[in-house]
Amino acid sequence: MAEQAEKKPDAAAARKPVSDKLVSTDPSTGKQIWSGKIGDAAAEVAAARAAWPEWAAHSNAYRIEALRRFANVVRKEEQGFAELIARETGKPLWESKTEVISVINKVEISIEAYGERTPQRRMEAALGNKIAVRHKPHGVLAVLGPYNFPAHLPNGHIVPALIAGNAVVFKPSEKTPAVGELLVHCLHEAGIPEGVVRLLIGGPDEGRSLGSQPGIDGLLFTGSARAGMALHKQFAETPHKILALELGGNNPLVVWHAKDVDSAAAMVVQSAYLSAGQRCTAARRLIVDDEDHEVLIAAIVKLIDRIIVGEPFADPQPFMGPLIDLAAADHVQEQWLNLMMKGGKPIRRLDRPDAETPFLAPALIDVTDIRDRPDEEIFGPVLQLVRVKDFDAAIAEANNTRFGLAASLIGGSPEMYDKFWANVRAGVINWNKPTNGAPSNAPFGGVGLSGNHRPSAAYAADYCAYPVTSSEADRARAAIADGLRDPNMQED
């Protein structure tokens, strides 16, 4: 494990390379909590390539048992794991605990999904022949992880990849390397060979280098749409390599004549402000009936004013912590000011109590009258209110984005939900549920700028192995019936 520390570095040095090292800090305090040596992508890929054949040669049952041991290792480390996630991301401890539980649960979910999505099948053909469908691993897969769920989301790629028989080179976000290191340590502790799971420490340069290595057979990415587009371009000339992109969203949440206003308000707050808005499925746009929304907004504002924003280990526990770092908070503030300058009307302002820390208060702004509203993901606690005249306009506004990850309808009738589901473009569409919190035992992914049609979670098995179709017979039997000269006829 890399060295741990508690000294406070210069703000500019936080999570920046110091000579050949990467430093990570606690966003709540700015104190350094970890440092590690920046790795070499080519060397890590070479190590994984050398270890892969033996891992792939093992039976599926052998690999599954290894991953079950990994779940047990994480279970033993549960408290310490959760505390590290809280320290490095700034998430409340209660939320970090739920992430560790997701890491554990992912193993059995992935085992079941592998059996359902990539089963071996044999079919009868003519003359006693057989048709077999089996799956093979790609080889060495690169995994680039995000900082908002630094254990759960990369684990959602790594576990299915290992079950399928791939080796993995994992580069965690440069903002959460300590959690990434602990995740890999748990995999090795479970007996998965060190060569089969490699850890690459580094920043964007190392990520680009990893993606360009000729020794990888694919890349699995979770992150921003901008980074996803860059990877898509990078892989344009390598169609033989799998590329799975799980990107962000400008997600709509439609509340339409909800009977239980308090429950609707709670779901709005959960959708918009969990993880300080740093979830790809967070609600970014709240769409309501222009003639019937005041009571709902009042209930939402009342809840916003009760939200505790604080450091992860505070007592009582906060609802949300800081953003990941100062640069992220600065960027969200810039996006907020842009909405203001375009004519947005604040209902609750995006306050920042201390410019030296990335804590932001949850914000709500009416953007109905902005004509050229930016279609971008504000990755922070900002919810934009859009008032519309009728339900058809609500659906049109929900689709008024290049993204297509998550959407939710709260209220309405079953007929309205059917219409909403049929017409809204998104990969996750909910009714009377928040936009976030997608189940891991179902597919997860989006359309548009939210992904490249490679849904993860239960469908991760689809991009971790490829199908092989075989026509098989016990012995070779063949004859050519047409197109040949009669052997008994002489040529002129």
C-alpha positions as CSV (number, residue, x, y, z in Angstrom):
1,M,0.0,0.0,0.0
2,A,1.2,3.6,-0.7
3,E,2.2,5.9,2.1
4,Q,-0.5,7.6,4.2
5,A,-0.1,11.1,5.4
6,E,-2.0,13.9,7.2
7,K,0.0,17.0,6.3
8,K,-1.7,19.8,4.5
9,P,-0.2,20.6,1.1
10,D,-0.5,23.7,-1.0
11,A,-3.9,23.9,-2.6
12,A,-2.4,24.0,-6.1
13,A,-0.5,20.7,-5.3
14,A,-3.6,18.7,-4.3
15,R,-4.0,15.7,-6.5
16,K,-1.2,16.9,-8.8
17,P,2.0,15.0,-9.6
18,V,4.8,15.9,-7.3
19,S,7.9,14.8,-9.3
20,D,6.9,11.2,-9.9
21,K,4.2,11.0,-7.3
22,L,0.4,11.6,-7.3
23,V,-1.0,13.2,-4.1
24,S,-4.6,12.9,-2.9
25,T,-6.3,15.1,-0.4
26,D,-9.4,15.2,1.7
27,P,-11.8,17.7,0.0
28,S,-13.3,18.6,3.3
29,T,-10.1,19.7,4.9
30,G,-7.5,20.0,2.2
31,K,-5.2,17.6,4.1
32,Q,-3.1,15.1,2.3
33,I,-4.3,11.6,2.9
34,W,-2.3,9.6,0.3
35,S,0.5,9.7,-2.1
36,G,1.8,7.1,-4.6
37,K,4.2,6.7,-7.5
38,I,2.9,7.4,-11.0
39,G,2.9,4.2,-13.0
40,D,3.8,3.2,-16.6
41,A,0.9,2.2,-18.8
42,A,3.0,0.0,-21.1
43,A,4.6,-1.9,-18.2
44,E,1.2,-2.6,-16.6
45,V,-0.3,-3.8,-19.9
46,A,2.7,-6.0,-20.5
47,A,2.3,-7.6,-17.1
48,A,-1.4,-8.2,-17.6
49,R,-0.8,-9.6,-21.1
50,A,1.7,-12.1,-19.7
51,A,-0.7,-13.2,-16.9
52,W,-3.9,-13.4,-19.0
53,P,-3.5,-16.8,-20.7
54,E,-3.3,-18.8,-17.4
55,W,-6.3,-16.9,-16.0
56,A,-8.4,-17.4,-19.1
57,A,-7.5,-21.2,-19.1
58,H,-9.1,-21.7,-15.7
59,S,-12.7,-22.8,-15.5
60,N,-15.5,-20.4,-15.0
61,A,-16.2,-22.0,-11.7
62,Y,-12.6,-21.3,-10.5
63,R,-12.9,-17.6,-11.4
64,I,-16.3,-17.3,-9.8
65,E,-14.9,-18.8,-6.6
66,A,-12.0,-16.3,-6.6
67,L,-14.5,-13.4,-7.0
68,R,-16.6,-14.7,-4.1
69,R,-13.5,-14.6,-1.9
70,F,-13.0,-11.0,-3.0
71,A,-16.5,-10.2,-1.7
72,N,-15.6,-11.7,1.6
73,V,-12.4,-9.7,1.8
74,V,-14.3,-6.5,1.2
75,R,-16.9,-7.5,3.8
76,K,-14.1,-7.9,6.4
77,E,-12.7,-4.5,5.4
78,E,-16.1,-2.8,5.2
79,Q,-15.7,-0.2,7.9
80,G,-12.2,0.9,6.9
81,F,-13.2,0.9,3.2
82,A,-16.2,3.1,3.8
83,E,-14.1,5.5,5.9
84,L,-11.5,5.8,3.1
85,I,-14.2,6.5,0.5
86,A,-15.6,9.2,2.8
87,R,-12.2,10.8,3.4
88,E,-11.1,10.8,-0.2
89,T,-14.5,11.9,-1.8
90,G,-16.0,13.9,1.0
91,K,-19.2,11.8,0.9
92,P,-21.1,11.4,4.2
93,L,-20.0,8.2,5.9
94,W,-23.6,6.8,5.6
95,E,-23.4,7.1,1.9
96,S,-19.9,5.6,1.7
97,K,-21.1,2.6,3.5
98,T,-23.8,2.0,0.9
99,E,-21.1,2.1,-1.8
100,V,-19.1,-0.7,-0.1
101,I,-22.2,-2.8,0.2
102,S,-22.7,-2.3,-3.6
103,V,-19.2,-3.5,-4.2
104,I,-19.9,-6.7,-2.2
105,N,-23.3,-7.3,-3.9
106,K,-21.9,-6.8,-7.4
107,V,-20.2,-10.2,-7.3
108,E,-23.3,-12.4,-7.0
109,I,-25.2,-10.0,-9.4
110,S,-22.4,-10.4,-12.0
111,I,-22.2,-14.2,-11.6
112,E,-26.0,-14.4,-12.2
113,A,-25.8,-12.0,-15.1
114,Y,-22.9,-13.9,-16.7
115,G,-24.9,-17.1,-16.7
116,E,-28.0,-15.3,-18.2
117,R,-26.2,-13.2,-20.8
118,T,-23.4,-15.5,-21.9
119,P,-24.7,-19.1,-21.5
120,Q,-23.3,-22.0,-23.4
121,R,-25.9,-23.4,-25.8
122,R,-26.1,-26.4,-28.0
123,M,-28.7,-26.9,-30.7
124,E,-29.5,-29.8,-33.0
125,A,-28.9,-29.4,-36.8
126,A,-29.5,-31.6,-39.8
127,L,-27.9,-35.0,-40.2
128,G,-27.0,-35.2,-36.5
129,N,-24.8,-32.1,-36.6
130,K,-24.6,-29.7,-33.6
131,I,-24.6,-25.9,-33.3
132,A,-22.7,-24.6,-30.3
133,V,-22.6,-21.0,-29.0
134,R,-19.9,-20.2,-26.4
135,H,-18.2,-17.0,-25.3
136,K,-14.5,-16.0,-25.1
137,P,-12.8,-13.2,-23.1
138,H,-11.3,-10.4,-25.1
139,G,-7.9,-10.6,-23.4
140,V,-6.7,-7.5,-21.5
141,L,-9.2,-4.8,-20.8
142,A,-8.4,-1.3,-19.5
143,V,-10.8,0.2,-17.0
144,L,-10.9,3.9,-16.3
145,G,-12.7,4.8,-13.1
146,P,-14.6,7.9,-11.9
147,Y,-14.2,9.8,-8.7
148,N,-17.9,10.0,-7.6
149,F,-18.2,6.3,-7.0
150,P,-14.5,5.3,-6.9
151,A,-15.1,1.7,-5.8
152,H,-18.6,0.8,-7.0
153,L,-18.4,2.0,-10.6
154,P,-15.0,0.6,-11.7
155,N,-15.9,-2.6,-9.7
156,G,-18.9,-2.9,-12.0
157,H,-16.5,-3.3,-14.9
158,I,-13.8,-5.2,-13.2
159,V,-15.8,-8.0,-11.7
160,P,-17.6,-9.0,-14.9
161,A,-14.4,-8.7,-16.9
162,L,-12.6,-11.1,-14.5
163,I,-15.5,-13.6,-14.4
164,A,-15.4,-13.7,-18.2
165,G,-11.7,-14.5,-18.1
166,N,-10.1,-11.2,-19.0
167,A,-7.1,-9.6,-17.3
168,V,-7.6,-6.0,-16.2
169,V,-5.5,-2.8,-16.0
170,F,-7.3,-0.4,-13.8
171,K,-6.5,3.3,-13.6
172,P,-8.6,5.0,-10.9
173,S,-9.4,8.7,-11.1
174,E,-6.4,10.9,-10.2
175,K,-8.8,12.4,-7.6
176,T,-9.5,9.1,-5.8
177,P,-6.4,6.9,-6.2
178,A,-6.3,5.6,-2.6
179,V,-9.7,4.0,-3.0
180,G,-8.6,2.5,-6.3
181,E,-5.5,1.1,-4.6
182,L,-7.5,-0.5,-1.8
183,L,-10.0,-2.1,-4.3
184,V,-7.1,-3.8,-6.2
185,H,-5.5,-4.8,-2.9
186,C,-8.7,-6.6,-1.9
187,L,-8.7,-8.4,-5.3
188,H,-5.1,-9.6,-4.7
189,E,-5.9,-10.5,-1.1
190,A,-8.6,-12.8,-2.4
191,G,-6.0,-14.8,-4.4
192,I,-6.6,-13.2,-7.8
193,P,-3.0,-13.1,-9.3
194,E,-1.3,-9.7,-9.2
195,G,-0.7,-10.0,-12.9
196,V,-4.3,-10.4,-13.7
197,V,-5.4,-7.1,-12.0
198,R,-2.9,-4.3,-12.5
199,L,-3.2,-0.8,-10.9
200,L,-2.0,2.2,-12.9
201,I,-1.7,5.3,-10.9
202,G,-1.7,8.6,-12.7
203,G,-3.6,11.4,-14.3
204,P,-5.1,12.2,-17.7
205,D,-1.8,11.5,-19.5
206,E,-1.6,8.0,-18.1
207,G,-5.2,7.5,-19.0
208,R,-4.6,8.5,-22.6
209,S,-1.5,6.3,-22.7
210,L,-3.4,3.3,-21.4
211,G,-6.1,3.8,-24.0
212,S,-3.5,3.9,-26.8
213,Q,-1.6,0.7,-25.8
214,P,-1.6,-1.9,-28.6
215,G,-1.6,-4.6,-25.9
216,I,-5.2,-3.9,-24.7
217,D,-8.2,-5.5,-26.3
218,G,-10.7,-2.9,-25.1
219,L,-11.4,-0.1,-22.7
220,L,-14.3,0.3,-20.2
221,F,-14.9,3.9,-19.2
222,T,-17.2,5.7,-16.7
223,G,-17.0,9.5,-16.7
224,S,-17.9,12.7,-18.5
225,A,-19.3,13.0,-22.0
226,R,-16.4,15.2,-23.0
227,A,-13.9,12.5,-22.0
228,G,-16.0,9.8,-23.6
229,M,-16.1,11.7,-26.9
230,A,-12.3,12.0,-26.8
231,L,-12.0,8.2,-26.2
232,H,-14.4,7.6,-29.1
233,K,-12.1,9.5,-31.4
234,Q,-9.0,7.8,-30.0
235,F,-10.6,4.4,-30.8
236,A,-11.9,5.4,-34.2
237,E,-9.2,3.4,-36.1
238,T,-9.3,0.4,-33.8
239,P,-12.8,-1.1,-34.4
240,H,-11.4,-4.5,-33.3
241,K,-11.2,-3.3,-29.8
242,I,-14.3,-3.1,-27.5
243,L,-15.1,0.3,-26.2
244,A,-17.8,0.7,-23.5
245,L,-18.7,4.3,-22.5
246,E,-20.9,5.1,-19.5
247,L,-21.3,8.9,-19.5
248,G,-23.2,11.7,-17.9
249,G,-26.7,13.2,-18.3
250,N,-28.8,16.3,-18.3
251,N,-31.5,14.4,-16.7
252,P,-35.2,15.5,-16.6
253,L,-37.5,15.0,-13.6
254,V,-41.2,15.7,-14.4
255,V,-43.5,16.2,-11.5
256,W,-47.1,16.3,-12.7
257,H,-50.0,16.9,-10.3
258,A,-48.5,14.6,-7.6
259,K,-51.1,13.7,-5.0
260,D,-48.5,13.3,-2.2
261,V,-46.6,16.6,-2.4
262,D,-44.3,15.9,0.5
263,S,-43.2,12.6,-1.1
264,A,-42.7,14.2,-4.4
265,A,-40.6,17.0,-2.9
266,A,-38.4,14.3,-1.1
267,M,-37.8,12.5,-4.4
268,V,-36.9,15.8,-6.1
269,V,-34.3,16.5,-3.3
270,Q,-32.9,13.0,-3.4
271,S,-32.7,13.1,-7.2
272,A,-30.9,16.5,-7.4
273,Y,-28.7,16.7,-4.3
274,L,-27.5,13.2,-3.2
275,S,-23.7,13.1,-3.4
276,A,-23.8,16.9,-3.7
277,G,-25.2,16.4,-7.2
278,Q,-22.2,14.4,-8.3
279,R,-24.1,11.5,-9.8
280,C,-24.5,10.9,-13.5
281,T,-28.2,10.1,-12.8
282,A,-28.9,13.2,-10.7
283,A,-31.9,15.3,-11.8
284,R,-30.6,18.5,-13.5
285,R,-34.0,19.8,-14.8
286,L,-37.3,19.8,-12.8
287,I,-40.2,20.1,-15.2
288,V,-43.6,21.2,-13.8
289,D,-47.0,22.5,-14.8
290,D,-46.9,26.2,-15.1
291,E,-50.4,26.5,-13.6
292,D,-49.9,24.1,-10.7
293,H,-46.5,24.1,-9.1
294,E,-46.3,26.6,-6.3
295,V,-47.2,24.1,-3.5
296,L,-44.6,21.7,-4.8
297,I,-41.9,24.3,-5.0
298,A,-42.7,25.5,-1.5
299,A,-42.3,21.9,-0.2
300,I,-39.0,21.5,-2.1
301,V,-37.6,24.8,-0.7
302,K,-38.6,23.8,2.8
303,L,-36.6,20.6,2.5
304,I,-33.6,22.4,0.8
305,D,-33.4,24.7,3.8
306,R,-33.2,21.7,6.1
307,I,-30.3,20.0,4.3
308,I,-27.2,19.6,6.4
309,V,-24.0,20.2,4.4
310,G,-20.9,19.1,6.2
311,E,-17.8,16.9,6.5
312,P,-18.3,13.2,6.2
313,F,-17.8,12.2,9.8
314,A,-19.9,15.0,11.4
315,D,-22.6,14.3,14.0
316,P,-25.4,14.5,13.0
317,Q,-24.5,13.1,9.7
318,P,-24.9,15.6,6.8
319,F,-27.1,14.9,3.8
320,M,-24.3,16.0,1.4
321,G,-20.6,16.8,1.7
322,P,-18.3,18.9,-0.5
323,L,-17.6,18.6,-4.2
324,I,-14.5,16.6,-5.0
325,D,-12.2,19.6,-5.1
326,L,-11.8,23.3,-5.5
327,A,-11.7,23.2,-9.3
328,A,-15.0,21.3,-9.5
329,A,-16.6,23.8,-7.2
330,D,-15.3,26.7,-9.2
331,H,-16.6,25.2,-12.4
332,V,-20.1,24.7,-11.0
333,Q,-20.1,28.3,-9.8
334,E,-19.2,29.4,-13.2
335,Q,-22.1,27.4,-14.7
336,W,-24.4,28.9,-12.1
337,L,-23.3,32.5,-13.0
338,N,-23.8,31.7,-16.7
339,L,-27.5,30.8,-15.9
340,M,-27.9,33.9,-13.9
341,M,-26.4,36.1,-16.7
342,K,-28.8,34.5,-19.2
343,G,-31.8,35.5,-17.1
344,G,-32.2,32.6,-14.7
345,K,-34.2,33.5,-11.5
346,P,-32.7,32.0,-8.3
347,I,-35.1,30.4,-5.9
348,R,-32.3,29.2,-3.6
349,R,-28.8,30.5,-4.4
350,L,-25.6,28.5,-4.9
351,D,-23.8,29.7,-1.8
352,R,-20.2,28.9,-1.0
353,P,-19.4,29.6,2.6
354,D,-15.7,29.3,2.3
355,A,-13.7,29.9,-0.9
356,E,-10.9,27.7,0.3
357,T,-13.1,24.6,0.5
358,P,-15.4,23.0,-2.1
359,F,-18.6,23.1,0.0
360,L,-21.6,24.4,-2.0
361,A,-25.2,24.8,-0.7
362,P,-28.0,23.1,-2.7
363,A,-29.4,25.5,-5.3
364,L,-32.6,25.9,-7.3
365,I,-33.1,28.3,-10.2
366,D,-36.0,29.0,-12.6
367,V,-34.6,28.9,-16.1
368,T,-38.0,28.8,-17.9
369,D,-37.4,32.2,-19.7
370,I,-33.8,31.4,-20.9
371,R,-34.0,31.0,-24.6
372,D,-30.5,29.6,-25.2
373,R,-30.4,27.4,-22.2
374,P,-27.1,25.5,-22.1
375,D,-27.5,21.7,-22.7
376,E,-24.8,20.6,-20.3
377,E,-24.3,18.5,-17.2
378,I,-23.9,20.7,-14.2
379,F,-22.1,18.1,-12.0
380,G,-23.0,19.6,-8.6
381,P,-26.0,20.6,-6.4
382,V,-27.9,22.8,-9.0
383,L,-31.4,22.0,-10.1
384,Q,-33.0,24.0,-12.9
385,L,-36.8,24.6,-12.8
386,V,-38.7,24.6,-16.2
387,R,-42.4,25.5,-16.3
388,V,-44.5,24.1,-19.2
389,K,-48.1,24.5,-20.3
390,D,-49.1,20.9,-20.7
391,F,-47.9,17.3,-20.5
392,D,-47.0,17.1,-24.1
393,A,-44.7,20.1,-23.6
394,A,-43.3,18.4,-20.5
395,I,-42.2,15.4,-22.7
396,A,-40.8,17.7,-25.3
397,E,-38.8,19.5,-22.7
398,A,-37.6,16.2,-21.2
399,N,-36.2,15.4,-24.7
400,N,-34.7,18.8,-25.1
401,T,-31.2,17.5,-24.6
402,R,-28.4,15.7,-26.5
403,F,-28.1,13.4,-23.5
404,G,-30.3,10.4,-22.6
405,L,-29.3,8.7,-19.4
406,A,-32.1,9.0,-16.8
407,A,-35.6,10.4,-16.6
408,S,-38.4,10.2,-14.1
409,L,-42.1,11.0,-13.8
410,I,-43.6,11.7,-10.4
411,G,-47.4,11.8,-10.3
412,G,-49.6,11.4,-13.4
413,S,-51.7,8.5,-14.3
414,P,-50.7,5.0,-15.6
415,E,-51.7,6.2,-19.1
416,M,-49.5,9.3,-18.7
417,Y,-46.6,7.1,-17.6
418,D,-47.1,4.9,-20.6
419,K,-46.9,7.9,-22.8
420,F,-43.9,9.2,-21.0
421,W,-42.1,5.9,-21.2
422,A,-42.8,5.5,-24.9
423,N,-41.7,9.0,-25.9
424,V,-38.8,10.0,-23.6
425,R,-35.3,9.2,-24.8
426,A,-33.4,7.7,-21.9
427,G,-31.9,4.4,-20.8
428,V,-33.3,4.6,-17.3
429,I,-37.0,5.7,-17.1
430,N,-38.7,5.7,-13.7
431,W,-42.2,6.3,-12.3
432,N,-42.8,7.7,-8.8
433,K,-39.1,7.1,-8.1
434,P,-36.0,9.3,-8.1
435,T,-33.9,9.6,-11.2
436,N,-30.9,8.1,-9.3
437,G,-30.4,4.8,-7.6
438,A,-30.6,2.5,-10.6
439,P,-30.6,-1.2,-9.6
440,S,-27.4,-3.2,-10.2
441,N,-29.3,-6.3,-11.3
442,A,-30.7,-4.5,-14.4
443,P,-29.0,-2.9,-17.4
444,F,-27.6,0.6,-16.9
445,G,-26.7,3.0,-19.7
446,G,-28.0,5.8,-21.9
447,V,-28.4,7.1,-25.4
448,G,-27.2,10.2,-27.1
449,L,-24.2,11.7,-25.3
450,S,-24.8,9.5,-22.4
451,G,-23.2,6.4,-23.8
452,N,-22.4,4.3,-26.9
453,H,-25.1,1.6,-26.6
454,R,-23.0,-0.6,-24.3
455,P,-25.1,-0.7,-21.1
456,S,-23.4,-1.8,-17.9
457,A,-24.5,-3.3,-14.6
458,A,-26.3,-6.6,-15.4
459,Y,-25.5,-6.2,-19.1
460,A,-21.7,-5.7,-18.5
461,A,-21.3,-9.4,-19.4
462,D,-22.2,-8.4,-23.0
463,Y,-19.0,-6.4,-23.5
464,C,-16.7,-8.5,-21.4
465,A,-16.9,-11.6,-23.7
466,Y,-17.7,-12.2,-27.3
467,P,-19.9,-15.0,-28.8
468,V,-18.4,-17.8,-30.9
469,T,-20.7,-19.9,-33.0
470,S,-19.5,-23.4,-34.0
471,S,-21.0,-26.0,-36.4
472,E,-19.8,-29.4,-35.1
473,A,-20.0,-33.0,-36.2
474,D,-18.5,-36.2,-34.9
475,R,-16.7,-36.9,-38.2
476,A,-16.2,-35.2,-41.5
477,R,-18.8,-36.0,-44.1
478,A,-19.1,-33.9,-47.3
479,A,-20.0,-34.1,-50.9
480,I,-20.5,-31.6,-53.7
481,A,-23.7,-32.2,-55.5
482,D,-23.8,-29.5,-58.2
483,G,-21.4,-27.6,-60.4
484,L,-19.0,-30.5,-61.2
485,R,-18.3,-32.3,-64.4
486,D,-19.5,-36.0,-64.7
487,P,-16.3,-38.0,-64.0
488,N,-17.5,-40.6,-66.5
489,M,-17.7,-38.2,-69.4
490,Q,-14.7,-37.6,-71.7
491,E,-13.7,-34.1,-72.8
492,D,-13.9,-33.2,-76.5
